[in-house]
Amino acid sequence: MRQNGNPQQNRGQQVPTQDGPRVNDRIRVPEVRVISDSGEQLGVLPIREALAKAEEYGLDLVEVSPDAKPPVCRLIDYGKFKYQQSKKAHEAKKKQVVIEVKEINLTPNTDKHDIETKQNHIKRWIAEKARVRVGVKFRGREMSHLDLGHKVLSELMAGISDIVVTEAPPKLEGKRLMVTLLPKAEKL
């Protein structure tokens, strides 16, 4: 795939590749092993004969195993095959479970009423099967009073301990004391 006839200018350029298997005229080998749409082997045929067979059946010649000697091709309706593949991919995507992680931030001097509000948010999110990360942020001199952060977390946990379980004990990450809460059924 040279342009301008100068091989020096084309170094480093990549030849564009096709997505998926090679079909019909894109198959560039002298002979192939052909399998019919019903699964029976038609034998090793020259590529022209294999394409003629595909045309005779009204199907496409699709290379399913290009590394074999000779390559293995199948007679199938390629459009229908691609449609079925996309449907399978769509179904697999539907069944995939996405776990959502919600986050709540507190400070060491968060008021009791604010903690109750945060508990209500956590209860709602846990009912929706989401995980909740709770962080207590320390600013300036508050870093010397980590015990206040632990106290705020224990107050928060007191009101919701019947529906949540901690993933691990609270851990200090930089200037934040973090803990992840899970629905009780998920931990068990």
CORFEN-V150134 format. One record per run of one state. SS is the DSSP state (~ for helix, > for strand, _ for the rest). FROM is the first residue (numbers start at 1). TO is the last residue. If there is no record, write none. Layout:
BEGIN
ss=SS from=FROM to=TO
ss=SS from=FROM to=TO
END
This chain:
BEGIN
ss=_ from=1 to=6
ss=~ from=7 to=10
ss=_ from=11 to=22
ss=> from=23 to=23
ss=~ from=24 to=26
ss=_ from=27 to=30
ss=> from=31 to=35
ss=_ from=36 to=40
ss=> from=41 to=46
ss=~ from=47 to=57
ss=_ from=58 to=59
ss=> from=60 to=65
ss=_ from=66 to=71
ss=> from=72 to=76
ss=_ from=77 to=77
ss=~ from=78 to=95
ss=_ from=96 to=100
ss=> from=101 to=107
ss=_ from=108 to=111
ss=~ from=112 to=127
ss=_ from=128 to=130
ss=> from=131 to=137
ss=_ from=138 to=139
ss=~ from=140 to=144
ss=_ from=145 to=145
ss=~ from=146 to=160
ss=_ from=161 to=163
ss=> from=164 to=166
ss=_ from=167 to=170
ss=> from=171 to=173
ss=_ from=174 to=175
ss=> from=176 to=183
ss=~ from=184 to=187
ss=_ from=188 to=188
END
